[in-house]
Amino acid sequence: MAHYLYSKEELPEGFKYPLSFLKICSKQDVLDLEPWWFLYEFENFAKQWLFELKKQYPTRKLIPFAKASNTDDIVCFDGSDKSGNPKVYFVHAFASSGWENRGSVCDFDEWLKQAKEESAQYKAEQAELDKI
């Protein structure tokens, strides 16, 4: 099954996905980063979140690529970046404009490193809860 990436028409002009992100997208198996999941797994969700973030935060160029299953947090590429290595923003969807920003990291590789650590901690906590 092919993974969904936004079309050129949906992306800001000149935006390029990071190569490390494209490499992950090209793999058959989806990387398990629970509680995070990649939007490219589900075309409808990807399109819905792109539309929703454009509607909620029209002054920002956000390219959503992953969502936390346990919150309304979405991670997005900086769509105004044309370098091919955009900054990654943590956005709390449905927050009032100006209050949505939950921080950022320098690039996708840094986010992936943090997401793997967070996932390991989350899974360990879930395993402990399952013992109760």
Buried (B, 14 or more C-beta within 10 A) or exposed (E): EEBBBBEEEBBBEEBBBBEBBBEBBEEEEBBEBBBBBBBBBBBEBBBEBBEBBBEBBEEBBBBBBBBBEEEEBBBBBBBBBEEEBBBBBBBBBEBEEEEBEBEBBEBBBEBBEBBBEBBEEBBEEEEEEEEE
